[in-house]
Amino acid sequence: MRHLLRMAWARSGRDPKRDQPREKYMKFDGIEVRSSGQLGKGVFALVDFKKGDMVVKGIVEKVIENRGEHTFTIHGVHVVLEGPACLVNHSCNPNCMHVFNESGTFDFVARRDIDAGEQITHDTSAYEYEVEHFSQKCLCGNDNCRGEVKGWKGLTKQQRESIREYTIPFLQHIEGVEVLSDDSALKIHGVVSVR
């Protein structure tokens, strides 16, 4: 899958391995980055979005060797998304879900109507198998808050079922999967798939 990501990035004219300085960004098409109180920076809607609208485009800024604070794992590759995508905060009741796009990464798509002024959020447990590089305490404040930011691996069966509708396909089919190591292989009911 890595080669597919690299081919898509090559067609875009971008070099995902080149370490480029991040843009100084504040406002984008329909969204802005600003302070989110105790969560640091966050992404906020400047306009109303309808369910199914693409809210934040996922474009790879660079590929990195290991997970980090604002990284995403896509098809077993650790990436930093450019622009505001890396600043979308976690919520246990997110208003966005992850939908894979033509570049091999994902966009943040509204899973319900979002009002102007509302913070754009996603559920980390719906796209990461394991969470390592930030505080595990959840600060979303929703009625259904799980209390901790966990990857799919740390959720109970009931919690997994409650978020299945907006979980990326890979994680939806990971029941019964033994992860041998982050960069080696997955053993699925006796079949080994090397990454």
Secondary structure, 3 states (H helix, E strand, C coil): CHHHHHHHHHHCCCCCCCCCCCCCCCEECCEEEEECHHHCEEEEECCCECCCCEEECCCEEEEECCCCCCCEEECCEEEEECHHHHHCEECCCCCEEEEECCCCCEEEEECCCECCCCECEECHHHCCCCCCCCCCECCCCCCCCCCECCCHHHCCHHHHHHHHHHCCHHHHCCCCEEECCCCCEEEECCEEEEC
